[in-house]
Amino acid sequence: MFKISEFSRLSRIPLQTLRYYDQIGLLKPARIDSLTGYRHYAAEQLLEINRNVIFKELGFTLQQITQLLQEDISACLVRAENGALEGMQP
């Protein structure tokens, strides 16, 4: 488990952005310490945050990414590929 500062450094995502992602439900910490309120992230969540970055780079909004992640991941990939292909057309 990583504290939010460590996870921020490893993922290269600012602390404020991670807190915002938690607030909107895009990336919830694996655990929140009940005494301190510190957010802790699992190593597997680095993959999740990288996926979110890729979706953002493909032009999806945070709201769209949240919706996509709530659906079947294969449907998400199809949409992402279609969006990328549309962006490449002259």
PDB file of N, CA, C and O in Angstrom:
ATOM      1  N   MET A   1       0.842  -1.186   0.000  1.00  0.00           N
ATOM      2  CA  MET A   1       0.000   0.000   0.000  1.00  0.00           C
ATOM      3  C   MET A   1       0.882   1.242   0.000  1.00  0.00           C
ATOM      4  O   MET A   1       1.940   1.285   0.627  1.00  0.00           O
ATOM      5  N   PHE A   2       0.413   2.237  -0.718  1.00  0.00           N
ATOM      6  CA  PHE A   2       1.141   3.497  -0.810  1.00  0.00           C
ATOM      7  C   PHE A   2       0.302   4.617  -0.210  1.00  0.00           C
ATOM      8  O   PHE A   2      -0.908   4.676  -0.428  1.00  0.00           O
ATOM      9  N   LYS A   3       0.939   5.497   0.538  1.00  0.00           N
ATOM     10  CA  LYS A   3       0.263   6.720   0.957  1.00  0.00           C
ATOM     11  C   LYS A   3       0.024   7.554  -0.288  1.00  0.00           C
ATOM     12  O   LYS A   3       0.669   7.343  -1.315  1.00  0.00           O
ATOM     13  N   ILE A   4      -0.894   8.492  -0.201  1.00  0.00           N
ATOM     14  CA  ILE A   4      -1.258   9.285  -1.367  1.00  0.00           C
ATOM     15  C   ILE A   4      -0.050  10.019  -1.958  1.00  0.00           C
ATOM     16  O   ILE A   4       0.047  10.165  -3.176  1.00  0.00           O
ATOM     17  N   SER A   5       0.866  10.479  -1.106  1.00  0.00           N
ATOM     18  CA  SER A   5       2.040  11.197  -1.615  1.00  0.00           C
ATOM     19  C   SER A   5       2.935  10.272  -2.435  1.00  0.00           C
ATOM     20  O   SER A   5       3.471  10.674  -3.467  1.00  0.00           O
ATOM     21  N   GLU A   6       3.096   9.031  -1.972  1.00  0.00           N
ATOM     22  CA  GLU A   6       3.904   8.059  -2.713  1.00  0.00           C
ATOM     23  C   GLU A   6       3.222   7.681  -4.025  1.00  0.00           C
ATOM     24  O   GLU A   6       3.864   7.576  -5.069  1.00  0.00           O
ATOM     25  N   PHE A   7       1.917   7.480  -3.948  1.00  0.00           N
ATOM     26  CA  PHE A   7       1.157   7.114  -5.142  1.00  0.00           C
ATOM     27  C   PHE A   7       1.192   8.250  -6.163  1.00  0.00           C
ATOM     28  O   PHE A   7       1.291   8.011  -7.367  1.00  0.00           O
ATOM     29  N   SER A   8       1.111   9.472  -5.677  1.00  0.00           N
ATOM     30  CA  SER A   8       1.196  10.644  -6.547  1.00  0.00           C
ATOM     31  C   SER A   8       2.536  10.679  -7.273  1.00  0.00           C
ATOM     32  O   SER A   8       2.595  10.922  -8.478  1.00  0.00           O
ATOM     33  N   ARG A   9       3.588  10.439  -6.540  1.00  0.00           N
ATOM     34  CA  ARG A   9       4.932  10.451  -7.136  1.00  0.00           C
ATOM     35  C   ARG A   9       5.075   9.341  -8.175  1.00  0.00           C
ATOM     36  O   ARG A   9       5.589   9.575  -9.268  1.00  0.00           O
ATOM     37  N   LEU A  10       4.625   8.140  -7.837  1.00  0.00           N
ATOM     38  CA  LEU A  10       4.755   7.000  -8.745  1.00  0.00           C
ATOM     39  C   LEU A  10       3.898   7.150 -10.003  1.00  0.00           C
ATOM     40  O   LEU A  10       4.314   6.775 -11.099  1.00  0.00           O
ATOM     41  N   SER A  11       2.709   7.698  -9.829  1.00  0.00           N
ATOM     42  CA  SER A  11       1.780   7.824 -10.956  1.00  0.00           C
ATOM     43  C   SER A  11       1.949   9.132 -11.726  1.00  0.00           C
ATOM     44  O   SER A  11       1.429   9.295 -12.830  1.00  0.00           O
ATOM     45  N   ARG A  12       2.693  10.066 -11.110  1.00  0.00           N
ATOM     46  CA  ARG A  12       2.886  11.405 -11.689  1.00  0.00           C
ATOM     47  C   ARG A  12       1.561  12.160 -11.838  1.00  0.00           C
ATOM     48  O   ARG A  12       1.365  12.950 -12.761  1.00  0.00           O
ATOM     49  N   ILE A  13       0.666  11.884 -10.894  1.00  0.00           N
ATOM     50  CA  ILE A  13      -0.623  12.571 -10.820  1.00  0.00           C
ATOM     51  C   ILE A  13      -0.589  13.439  -9.567  1.00  0.00           C
ATOM     52  O   ILE A  13      -0.305  12.941  -8.478  1.00  0.00           O
ATOM     53  N   PRO A  14      -0.878  14.746  -9.711  1.00  0.00           N
ATOM     54  CA  PRO A  14      -0.831  15.638  -8.541  1.00  0.00           C
ATOM     55  C   PRO A  14      -1.772  15.182  -7.414  1.00  0.00           C
ATOM     56  O   PRO A  14      -2.813  14.574  -7.660  1.00  0.00           O
ATOM     57  N   LEU A  15      -1.379  15.492  -6.188  1.00  0.00           N
ATOM     58  CA  LEU A  15      -2.188  15.141  -5.015  1.00  0.00           C
ATOM     59  C   LEU A  15      -3.615  15.655  -5.147  1.00  0.00           C
ATOM     60  O   LEU A  15      -4.571  14.926  -4.884  1.00  0.00           O
ATOM     61  N   GLN A  16      -3.755  16.910  -5.555  1.00  0.00           N
ATOM     62  CA  GLN A  16      -5.094  17.493  -5.678  1.00  0.00           C
ATOM     63  C   GLN A  16      -5.945  16.725  -6.680  1.00  0.00           C
ATOM     64  O   GLN A  16      -7.149  16.560  -6.481  1.00  0.00           O
ATOM     65  N   THR A  17      -5.326  16.261  -7.747  1.00  0.00           N
ATOM     66  CA  THR A  17      -6.056  15.497  -8.758  1.00  0.00           C
ATOM     67  C   THR A  17      -6.511  14.162  -8.189  1.00  0.00           C
ATOM     68  O   THR A  17      -7.641  13.740  -8.433  1.00  0.00           O
ATOM     69  N   LEU A  18      -5.648  13.494  -7.435  1.00  0.00           N
ATOM     70  CA  LEU A  18      -6.036  12.228  -6.809  1.00  0.00           C
ATOM     71  C   LEU A  18      -7.192  12.435  -5.835  1.00  0.00           C
ATOM     72  O   LEU A  18      -8.115  11.623  -5.781  1.00  0.00           O
ATOM     73  N   ARG A  19      -7.140  13.509  -5.077  1.00  0.00           N
ATOM     74  CA  ARG A  19      -8.241  13.805  -4.145  1.00  0.00           C
ATOM     75  C   ARG A  19      -9.539  14.071  -4.908  1.00  0.00           C
ATOM     76  O   ARG A  19     -10.615  13.645  -4.488  1.00  0.00           O
ATOM     77  N   TYR A  20      -9.425  14.779  -6.029  1.00  0.00           N
ATOM     78  CA  TYR A  20     -10.600  15.065  -6.853  1.00  0.00           C
ATOM     79  C   TYR A  20     -11.154  13.775  -7.457  1.00  0.00           C
ATOM     80  O   TYR A  20     -12.368  13.571  -7.471  1.00  0.00           O
ATOM     81  N   TYR A  21     -10.280  12.909  -7.952  1.00  0.00           N
ATOM     82  CA  TYR A  21     -10.721  11.628  -8.511  1.00  0.00           C
ATOM     83  C   TYR A  21     -11.452  10.807  -7.455  1.00  0.00           C
ATOM     84  O   TYR A  21     -12.431  10.129  -7.767  1.00  0.00           O
ATOM     85  N   ASP A  22     -10.991  10.861  -6.221  1.00  0.00           N
ATOM     86  CA  ASP A  22     -11.679  10.185  -5.126  1.00  0.00           C
ATOM     87  C   ASP A  22     -13.057  10.807  -4.925  1.00  0.00           C
ATOM     88  O   ASP A  22     -14.048  10.092  -4.775  1.00  0.00           O
ATOM     89  N   GLN A  23     -13.119  12.115  -4.923  1.00  0.00           N
ATOM     90  CA  GLN A  23     -14.373  12.841  -4.698  1.00  0.00           C
ATOM     91  C   GLN A  23     -15.425  12.494  -5.749  1.00  0.00           C
ATOM     92  O   GLN A  23     -16.598  12.330  -5.415  1.00  0.00           O
ATOM     93  N   ILE A  24     -15.019  12.381  -7.016  1.00  0.00           N
ATOM     94  CA  ILE A  24     -15.990  12.107  -8.084  1.00  0.00           C
ATOM     95  C   ILE A  24     -16.170  10.608  -8.343  1.00  0.00           C
ATOM     96  O   ILE A  24     -16.979  10.214  -9.183  1.00  0.00           O
ATOM     97  N   GLY A  25     -15.418   9.778  -7.624  1.00  0.00           N
ATOM     98  CA  GLY A  25     -15.569   8.340  -7.756  1.00  0.00           C
ATOM     99  C   GLY A  25     -14.788   7.714  -8.895  1.00  0.00           C
ATOM    100  O   GLY A  25     -15.019   6.555  -9.239  1.00  0.00           O
ATOM    101  N   LEU A  26     -13.874   8.457  -9.480  1.00  0.00           N
ATOM    102  CA  LEU A  26     -13.088   7.929 -10.595  1.00  0.00           C
ATOM    103  C   LEU A  26     -12.002   6.966 -10.126  1.00  0.00           C
ATOM    104  O   LEU A  26     -11.745   5.955 -10.780  1.00  0.00           O
ATOM    105  N   LEU A  27     -11.373   7.270  -9.011  1.00  0.00           N
ATOM    106  CA  LEU A  27     -10.354   6.380  -8.437  1.00  0.00           C
ATOM    107  C   LEU A  27     -10.410   6.516  -6.919  1.00  0.00           C
ATOM    108  O   LEU A  27      -9.872   7.458  -6.337  1.00  0.00           O
ATOM    109  N   LYS A  28     -11.069   5.558  -6.305  1.00  0.00           N
ATOM    110  CA  LYS A  28     -11.183   5.542  -4.848  1.00  0.00           C
ATOM    111  C   LYS A  28      -9.944   4.891  -4.247  1.00  0.00           C
ATOM    112  O   LYS A  28      -9.437   3.918  -4.804  1.00  0.00           O
ATOM    113  N   PRO A  29      -9.446   5.402  -3.128  1.00  0.00           N
ATOM    114  CA  PRO A  29      -8.322   4.738  -2.456  1.00  0.00           C
ATOM    115  C   PRO A  29      -8.715   3.317  -2.060  1.00  0.00           C
ATOM    116  O   PRO A  29      -9.885   3.036  -1.801  1.00  0.00           O
ATOM    117  N   ALA A  30      -7.736   2.434  -2.016  1.00  0.00           N
ATOM    118  CA  ALA A  30      -7.997   1.059  -1.586  1.00  0.00           C
ATOM    119  C   ALA A  30      -8.410   1.035  -0.117  1.00  0.00           C
ATOM    120  O   ALA A  30      -9.193   0.187   0.310  1.00  0.00           O
ATOM    121  N   ARG A  31      -7.864   1.986   0.649  1.00  0.00           N
ATOM    122  CA  ARG A  31      -8.167   2.047   2.083  1.00  0.00           C
ATOM    123  C   ARG A  31      -7.998   3.480   2.558  1.00  0.00           C
ATOM    124  O   ARG A  31      -7.110   4.199   2.102  1.00  0.00           O
ATOM    125  N   ILE A  32      -8.859   3.883   3.479  1.00  0.00           N
ATOM    126  CA  ILE A  32      -8.716   5.176   4.151  1.00  0.00           C
ATOM    127  C   ILE A  32      -8.590   4.887   5.640  1.00  0.00           C
ATOM    128  O   ILE A  32      -9.454   4.239   6.230  1.00  0.00           O
ATOM    129  N   ASP A  33      -7.516   5.367   6.237  1.00  0.00           N
ATOM    130  CA  ASP A  33      -7.273   5.149   7.664  1.00  0.00           C
ATOM    131  C   ASP A  33      -8.361   5.856   8.461  1.00  0.00           C
ATOM    132  O   ASP A  33      -8.560   7.062   8.313  1.00  0.00           O
ATOM    133  N   SER A  34      -9.060   5.112   9.299  1.00  0.00           N
ATOM    134  CA  SER A  34     -10.178   5.684  10.056  1.00  0.00           C
ATOM    135  C   SER A  34      -9.730   6.692  11.109  1.00  0.00           C
ATOM    136  O   SER A  34     -10.511   7.560  11.498  1.00  0.00           O
ATOM    137  N   LEU A  35      -8.496   6.592  11.572  1.00  0.00           N
ATOM    138  CA  LEU A  35      -8.004   7.535  12.578  1.00  0.00           C
ATOM    139  C   LEU A  35      -7.446   8.813  11.961  1.00  0.00           C
ATOM    140  O   LEU A  35      -7.729   9.916  12.428  1.00  0.00           O
ATOM    141  N   THR A  36      -6.651   8.651  10.910  1.00  0.00           N
ATOM    142  CA  THR A  36      -5.965   9.812  10.327  1.00  0.00           C
ATOM    143  C   THR A  36      -6.652  10.369   9.090  1.00  0.00           C
ATOM    144  O   THR A  36      -6.446  11.528   8.730  1.00  0.00           O
ATOM    145  N   GLY A  37      -7.475   9.542   8.433  1.00  0.00           N
ATOM    146  CA  GLY A  37      -8.100   9.961   7.182  1.00  0.00           C
ATOM    147  C   GLY A  37      -7.161   9.850   5.988  1.00  0.00           C
ATOM    148  O   GLY A  37      -7.519  10.242   4.877  1.00  0.00           O
ATOM    149  N   TYR A  38      -5.971   9.322   6.209  1.00  0.00           N
ATOM    150  CA  TYR A  38      -4.999   9.178   5.116  1.00  0.00           C
ATOM    151  C   TYR A  38      -5.509   8.177   4.091  1.00  0.00           C
ATOM    152  O   TYR A  38      -6.053   7.124   4.428  1.00  0.00           O
ATOM    153  N   ARG A  39      -5.316   8.542   2.833  1.00  0.00           N
ATOM    154  CA  ARG A  39      -5.688   7.653   1.741  1.00  0.00           C
ATOM    155  C   ARG A  39      -4.511   6.731   1.433  1.00  0.00           C
ATOM    156  O   ARG A  39      -3.357   7.160   1.417  1.00  0.00           O
ATOM    157  N   HIS A  40      -4.821   5.465   1.192  1.00  0.00           N
ATOM    158  CA  HIS A  40      -3.802   4.480   0.827  1.00  0.00           C
ATOM    159  C   HIS A  40      -4.236   3.806  -0.470  1.00  0.00           C
ATOM    160  O   HIS A  40      -5.399   3.437  -0.638  1.00  0.00           O
ATOM    161  N   TYR A  41      -3.286   3.654  -1.372  1.00  0.00           N
ATOM    162  CA  TYR A  41      -3.557   3.068  -2.681  1.00  0.00           C
ATOM    163  C   TYR A  41      -2.763   1.782  -2.850  1.00  0.00           C
ATOM    164  O   TYR A  41      -1.648   1.657  -2.343  1.00  0.00           O
ATOM    165  N   ALA A  42      -3.345   0.830  -3.567  1.00  0.00           N
ATOM    166  CA  ALA A  42      -2.686  -0.445  -3.854  1.00  0.00           C
ATOM    167  C   ALA A  42      -1.881  -0.324  -5.143  1.00  0.00           C
ATOM    168  O   ALA A  42      -2.166   0.521  -5.992  1.00  0.00           O
ATOM    169  N   ALA A  43      -0.882  -1.174  -5.275  1.00  0.00           N
ATOM    170  CA  ALA A  43      -0.035  -1.162  -6.471  1.00  0.00           C
ATOM    171  C   ALA A  43      -0.868  -1.375  -7.736  1.00  0.00           C
ATOM    172  O   ALA A  43      -0.575  -0.787  -8.777  1.00  0.00           O
ATOM    173  N   GLU A  44      -1.901  -2.212  -7.650  1.00  0.00           N
ATOM    174  CA  GLU A  44      -2.752  -2.480  -8.810  1.00  0.00           C
ATOM    175  C   GLU A  44      -3.436  -1.218  -9.320  1.00  0.00           C
ATOM    176  O   GLU A  44      -3.796  -1.131 -10.494  1.00  0.00           O
ATOM    177  N   GLN A  45      -3.612  -0.250  -8.444  1.00  0.00           N
ATOM    178  CA  GLN A  45      -4.292   0.973  -8.842  1.00  0.00           C
ATOM    179  C   GLN A  45      -3.440   1.843  -9.759  1.00  0.00           C
ATOM    180  O   GLN A  45      -3.955   2.761 -10.396  1.00  0.00           O
ATOM    181  N   LEU A  46      -2.147   1.563  -9.830  1.00  0.00           N
ATOM    182  CA  LEU A  46      -1.309   2.268 -10.802  1.00  0.00           C
ATOM    183  C   LEU A  46      -1.775   1.944 -12.216  1.00  0.00           C
ATOM    184  O   LEU A  46      -1.738   2.803 -13.097  1.00  0.00           O
ATOM    185  N   LEU A  47      -2.214   0.703 -12.435  1.00  0.00           N
ATOM    186  CA  LEU A  47      -2.762   0.330 -13.739  1.00  0.00           C
ATOM    187  C   LEU A  47      -4.050   1.087 -14.019  1.00  0.00           C
ATOM    188  O   LEU A  47      -4.280   1.545 -15.139  1.00  0.00           O
ATOM    189  N   GLU A  48      -4.889   1.218 -12.999  1.00  0.00           N
ATOM    190  CA  GLU A  48      -6.150   1.942 -13.156  1.00  0.00           C
ATOM    191  C   GLU A  48      -5.905   3.404 -13.517  1.00  0.00           C
ATOM    192  O   GLU A  48      -6.550   3.938 -14.419  1.00  0.00           O
ATOM    193  N   ILE A  49      -4.985   4.044 -12.824  1.00  0.00           N
ATOM    194  CA  ILE A  49      -4.734   5.459 -13.090  1.00  0.00           C
ATOM    195  C   ILE A  49      -4.121   5.640 -14.472  1.00  0.00           C
ATOM    196  O   ILE A  49      -4.405   6.624 -15.154  1.00  0.00           O
ATOM    197  N   ASN A  50      -3.280   4.693 -14.889  1.00  0.00           N
ATOM    198  CA  ASN A  50      -2.707   4.770 -16.232  1.00  0.00           C
ATOM    199  C   ASN A  50      -3.788   4.618 -17.297  1.00  0.00           C
ATOM    200  O   ASN A  50      -3.750   5.293 -18.326  1.00  0.00           O
ATOM    201  N   ARG A  51      -4.742   3.740 -17.053  1.00  0.00           N
ATOM    202  CA  ARG A  51      -5.868   3.572 -17.980  1.00  0.00           C
ATOM    203  C   ARG A  51      -6.664   4.872 -18.080  1.00  0.00           C
ATOM    204  O   ARG A  51      -7.067   5.279 -19.170  1.00  0.00           O
ATOM    205  N   ASN A  52      -6.884   5.514 -16.946  1.00  0.00           N
ATOM    206  CA  ASN A  52      -7.618   6.782 -16.949  1.00  0.00           C
ATOM    207  C   ASN A  52      -6.874   7.845 -17.743  1.00  0.00           C
ATOM    208  O   ASN A  52      -7.488   8.620 -18.475  1.00  0.00           O
ATOM    209  N   VAL A  53      -5.563   7.883 -17.602  1.00  0.00           N
ATOM    210  CA  VAL A  53      -4.742   8.843 -18.349  1.00  0.00           C
ATOM    211  C   VAL A  53      -4.878   8.589 -19.847  1.00  0.00           C
ATOM    212  O   VAL A  53      -4.993   9.530 -20.631  1.00  0.00           O
ATOM    213  N   ILE A  54      -4.865   7.322 -20.241  1.00  0.00           N
ATOM    214  CA  ILE A  54      -5.008   6.986 -21.663  1.00  0.00           C
ATOM    215  C   ILE A  54      -6.366   7.442 -22.179  1.00  0.00           C
ATOM    216  O   ILE A  54      -6.453   8.027 -23.259  1.00  0.00           O
ATOM    217  N   PHE A  55      -7.420   7.183 -21.421  1.00  0.00           N
ATOM    218  CA  PHE A  55      -8.747   7.636 -21.832  1.00  0.00           C
ATOM    219  C   PHE A  55      -8.786   9.157 -21.981  1.00  0.00           C
ATOM    220  O   PHE A  55      -9.380   9.670 -22.929  1.00  0.00           O
ATOM    221  N   LYS A  56      -8.161   9.876 -21.055  1.00  0.00           N
ATOM    222  CA  LYS A  56      -8.119  11.346 -21.154  1.00  0.00           C
ATOM    223  C   LYS A  56      -7.375  11.775 -22.408  1.00  0.00           C
ATOM    224  O   LYS A  56      -7.796  12.705 -23.096  1.00  0.00           O
ATOM    225  N   GLU A  57      -6.266  11.100 -22.707  1.00  0.00           N
ATOM    226  CA  GLU A  57      -5.492  11.440 -23.898  1.00  0.00           C
ATOM    227  C   GLU A  57      -6.276  11.162 -25.177  1.00  0.00           C
ATOM    228  O   GLU A  57      -6.041  11.802 -26.202  1.00  0.00           O
ATOM    229  N   LEU A  58      -7.212  10.206 -25.119  1.00  0.00           N
ATOM    230  CA  LEU A  58      -8.066   9.911 -26.266  1.00  0.00           C
ATOM    231  C   LEU A  58      -9.212  10.911 -26.397  1.00  0.00           C
ATOM    232  O   LEU A  58      -9.981  10.859 -27.356  1.00  0.00           O
ATOM    233  N   GLY A  59      -9.322  11.824 -25.426  1.00  0.00           N
ATOM    234  CA  GLY A  59     -10.319  12.881 -25.521  1.00  0.00           C
ATOM    235  C   GLY A  59     -11.579  12.673 -24.708  1.00  0.00           C
ATOM    236  O   GLY A  59     -12.520  13.460 -24.817  1.00  0.00           O
ATOM    237  N   PHE A  60     -11.619  11.626 -23.892  1.00  0.00           N
ATOM    238  CA  PHE A  60     -12.788  11.401 -23.053  1.00  0.00           C
ATOM    239  C   PHE A  60     -12.783  12.380 -21.884  1.00  0.00           C
ATOM    240  O   PHE A  60     -11.724  12.726 -21.361  1.00  0.00           O
ATOM    241  N   THR A  61     -13.968  12.824 -21.478  1.00  0.00           N
ATOM    242  CA  THR A  61     -14.089  13.664 -20.286  1.00  0.00           C
ATOM    243  C   THR A  61     -14.043  12.763 -19.050  1.00  0.00           C
ATOM    244  O   THR A  61     -14.192  11.545 -19.157  1.00  0.00           O
ATOM    245  N   LEU A  62     -13.837  13.364 -17.887  1.00  0.00           N
ATOM    246  CA  LEU A  62     -13.823  12.574 -16.647  1.00  0.00           C
ATOM    247  C   LEU A  62     -15.164  11.889 -16.426  1.00  0.00           C
ATOM    248  O   LEU A  62     -15.216  10.750 -15.962  1.00  0.00           O
ATOM    249  N   GLN A  63     -16.240  12.578 -16.754  1.00  0.00           N
ATOM    250  CA  GLN A  63     -17.571  11.987 -16.601  1.00  0.00           C
ATOM    251  C   GLN A  63     -17.725  10.775 -17.524  1.00  0.00           C
ATOM    252  O   GLN A  63     -18.266   9.747 -17.116  1.00  0.00           O
ATOM    253  N   GLN A  64     -17.252  10.896 -18.757  1.00  0.00           N
ATOM    254  CA  GLN A  64     -17.333   9.774 -19.687  1.00  0.00           C
ATOM    255  C   GLN A  64     -16.478   8.601 -19.208  1.00  0.00           C
ATOM    256  O   GLN A  64     -16.890   7.445 -19.305  1.00  0.00           O
ATOM    257  N   ILE A  65     -15.293   8.905 -18.693  1.00  0.00           N
ATOM    258  CA  ILE A  65     -14.412   7.844 -18.192  1.00  0.00           C
ATOM    259  C   ILE A  65     -15.086   7.107 -17.040  1.00  0.00           C
ATOM    260  O   ILE A  65     -15.054   5.878 -16.981  1.00  0.00           O
ATOM    261  N   THR A  66     -15.692   7.854 -16.131  1.00  0.00           N
ATOM    262  CA  THR A  66     -16.395   7.239 -15.002  1.00  0.00           C
ATOM    263  C   THR A  66     -17.501   6.321 -15.505  1.00  0.00           C
ATOM    264  O   THR A  66     -17.663   5.208 -15.006  1.00  0.00           O
ATOM    265  N   GLN A  67     -18.266   6.789 -16.499  1.00  0.00           N
ATOM    266  CA  GLN A  67     -19.338   5.968 -17.061  1.00  0.00           C
ATOM    267  C   GLN A  67     -18.781   4.727 -17.753  1.00  0.00           C
ATOM    268  O   GLN A  67     -19.317   3.630 -17.599  1.00  0.00           O
ATOM    269  N   LEU A  68     -17.715   4.904 -18.508  1.00  0.00           N
ATOM    270  CA  LEU A  68     -17.106   3.772 -19.204  1.00  0.00           C
ATOM    271  C   LEU A  68     -16.630   2.706 -18.230  1.00  0.00           C
ATOM    272  O   LEU A  68     -16.790   1.511 -18.479  1.00  0.00           O
ATOM    273  N   LEU A  69     -16.051   3.135 -17.136  1.00  0.00           N
ATOM    274  CA  LEU A  69     -15.516   2.187 -16.165  1.00  0.00           C
ATOM    275  C   LEU A  69     -16.611   1.439 -15.424  1.00  0.00           C
ATOM    276  O   LEU A  69     -16.372   0.370 -14.864  1.00  0.00           O
ATOM    277  N   GLN A  70     -17.804   1.998 -15.422  1.00  0.00           N
ATOM    278  CA  GLN A  70     -18.928   1.322 -14.782  1.00  0.00           C
ATOM    279  C   GLN A  70     -19.541   0.273 -15.709  1.00  0.00           C
ATOM    280  O   GLN A  70     -20.300  -0.587 -15.263  1.00  0.00           O
ATOM    281  N   GLU A  71     -19.207   0.346 -17.003  1.00  0.00           N
ATOM    282  CA  GLU A  71     -19.706  -0.610 -17.983  1.00  0.00           C
ATOM    283  C   GLU A  71     -18.685  -1.722 -18.175  1.00  0.00           C
ATOM    284  O   GLU A  71     -17.629  -1.734 -17.542  1.00  0.00           O
ATOM    285  N   ASP A  72     -19.011  -2.632 -19.039  1.00  0.00           N
ATOM    286  CA  ASP A  72     -18.106  -3.734 -19.395  1.00  0.00           C
ATOM    287  C   ASP A  72     -16.845  -3.166 -20.024  1.00  0.00           C
ATOM    288  O   ASP A  72     -16.927  -2.333 -20.927  1.00  0.00           O
ATOM    289  N   ILE A  73     -15.676  -3.605 -19.561  1.00  0.00           N
ATOM    290  CA  ILE A  73     -14.401  -3.064 -20.035  1.00  0.00           C
ATOM    291  C   ILE A  73     -14.214  -3.301 -21.526  1.00  0.00           C
ATOM    292  O   ILE A  73     -13.585  -2.476 -22.190  1.00  0.00           O
ATOM    293  N   SER A  74     -14.733  -4.390 -22.080  1.00  0.00           N
ATOM    294  CA  SER A  74     -14.578  -4.627 -23.516  1.00  0.00           C
ATOM    295  C   SER A  74     -15.331  -3.567 -24.303  1.00  0.00           C
ATOM    296  O   SER A  74     -14.859  -3.132 -25.354  1.00  0.00           O
ATOM    297  N   ALA A  75     -16.482  -3.148 -23.822  1.00  0.00           N
ATOM    298  CA  ALA A  75     -17.216  -2.072 -24.481  1.00  0.00           C
ATOM    299  C   ALA A  75     -16.429  -0.773 -24.396  1.00  0.00           C
ATOM    300  O   ALA A  75     -16.436   0.027 -25.333  1.00  0.00           O
ATOM    301  N   CYS A  76     -15.754  -0.566 -23.279  1.00  0.00           N
ATOM    302  CA  CYS A  76     -14.919   0.624 -23.115  1.00  0.00           C
ATOM    303  C   CYS A  76     -13.812   0.652 -24.156  1.00  0.00           C
ATOM    304  O   CYS A  76     -13.546   1.688 -24.765  1.00  0.00           O
ATOM    305  N   LEU A  77     -13.177  -0.476 -24.352  1.00  0.00           N
ATOM    306  CA  LEU A  77     -12.069  -0.534 -25.297  1.00  0.00           C
ATOM    307  C   LEU A  77     -12.545  -0.289 -26.718  1.00  0.00           C
ATOM    308  O   LEU A  77     -11.865   0.388 -27.489  1.00  0.00           O
ATOM    309  N   VAL A  78     -13.692  -0.823 -27.073  1.00  0.00           N
ATOM    310  CA  VAL A  78     -14.243  -0.603 -28.410  1.00  0.00           C
ATOM    311  C   VAL A  78     -14.509   0.877 -28.624  1.00  0.00           C
ATOM    312  O   VAL A  78     -14.167   1.422 -29.674  1.00  0.00           O
ATOM    313  N   ARG A  79     -15.106   1.526 -27.653  1.00  0.00           N
ATOM    314  CA  ARG A  79     -15.390   2.958 -27.783  1.00  0.00           C
ATOM    315  C   ARG A  79     -14.106   3.772 -27.882  1.00  0.00           C
ATOM    316  O   ARG A  79     -14.019   4.703 -28.683  1.00  0.00           O
ATOM    317  N   ALA A  80     -13.131   3.429 -27.088  1.00  0.00           N
ATOM    318  CA  ALA A  80     -11.863   4.157 -27.121  1.00  0.00           C
ATOM    319  C   ALA A  80     -11.197   4.004 -28.481  1.00  0.00           C
ATOM    320  O   ALA A  80     -10.681   4.971 -29.040  1.00  0.00           O
ATOM    321  N   GLU A  81     -11.212   2.792 -29.008  1.00  0.00           N
ATOM    322  CA  GLU A  81     -10.615   2.562 -30.322  1.00  0.00           C
ATOM    323  C   GLU A  81     -11.374   3.319 -31.401  1.00  0.00           C
ATOM    324  O   GLU A  81     -10.763   3.917 -32.286  1.00  0.00           O
ATOM    325  N   ASN A  82     -12.700   3.298 -31.335  1.00  0.00           N
ATOM    326  CA  ASN A  82     -13.503   4.025 -32.316  1.00  0.00           C
ATOM    327  C   ASN A  82     -13.234   5.521 -32.248  1.00  0.00           C
ATOM    328  O   ASN A  82     -13.109   6.178 -33.282  1.00  0.00           O
ATOM    329  N   GLY A  83     -13.146   6.052 -31.061  1.00  0.00           N
ATOM    330  CA  GLY A  83     -12.857   7.478 -30.897  1.00  0.00           C
ATOM    331  C   GLY A  83     -11.498   7.844 -31.444  1.00  0.00           C
ATOM    332  O   GLY A  83     -11.337   8.890 -32.074  1.00  0.00           O
ATOM    333  N   ALA A  84     -10.519   6.989 -31.209  1.00  0.00           N
ATOM    334  CA  ALA A  84      -9.171   7.251 -31.713  1.00  0.00           C
ATOM    335  C   ALA A  84      -9.153   7.204 -33.231  1.00  0.00           C
ATOM    336  O   ALA A  84      -8.490   8.020 -33.872  1.00  0.00           O
ATOM    337  N   LEU A  85      -9.878   6.250 -33.812  1.00  0.00           N
ATOM    338  CA  LEU A  85      -9.925   6.140 -35.271  1.00  0.00           C
ATOM    339  C   LEU A  85     -10.630   7.336 -35.893  1.00  0.00           C
ATOM    340  O   LEU A  85     -10.196   7.838 -36.929  1.00  0.00           O
ATOM    341  N   GLU A  86     -11.710   7.797 -35.274  1.00  0.00           N
ATOM    342  CA  GLU A  86     -12.419   8.969 -35.787  1.00  0.00           C
ATOM    343  C   GLU A  86     -11.524  10.195 -35.771  1.00  0.00           C
ATOM    344  O   GLU A  86     -11.584  11.024 -36.679  1.00  0.00           O
ATOM    345  N   GLY A  87     -10.707  10.312 -34.758  1.00  0.00           N
ATOM    346  CA  GLY A  87      -9.798  11.449 -34.655  1.00  0.00           C
ATOM    347  C   GLY A  87      -8.706  11.424 -35.699  1.00  0.00           C
ATOM    348  O   GLY A  87      -8.096  12.455 -35.984  1.00  0.00           O
ATOM    349  N   MET A  88      -8.450  10.269 -36.272  1.00  0.00           N
ATOM    350  CA  MET A  88      -7.387  10.135 -37.264  1.00  0.00           C
ATOM    351  C   MET A  88      -7.889  10.362 -38.687  1.00  0.00           C
ATOM    352  O   MET A  88      -7.086  10.507 -39.609  1.00  0.00           O
ATOM    353  N   GLN A  89      -9.210  10.393 -38.876  1.00  0.00           N
ATOM    354  CA  GLN A  89      -9.757  10.571 -40.219  1.00  0.00           C
ATOM    355  C   GLN A  89      -9.584  12.012 -40.673  1.00  0.00           C
ATOM    356  O   GLN A  89      -9.708  12.943 -39.877  1.00  0.00           O
ATOM    357  N   PRO A  90      -9.288  12.193 -41.987  1.00  0.00           N
ATOM    358  CA  PRO A  90      -9.099  13.567 -42.499  1.00  0.00           C
ATOM    359  C   PRO A  90     -10.377  14.345 -42.575  1.00  0.00           C
ATOM    360  O   PRO A  90     -10.370  15.506 -42.984  1.00  0.00           O
TER     361      PRO A  90
END
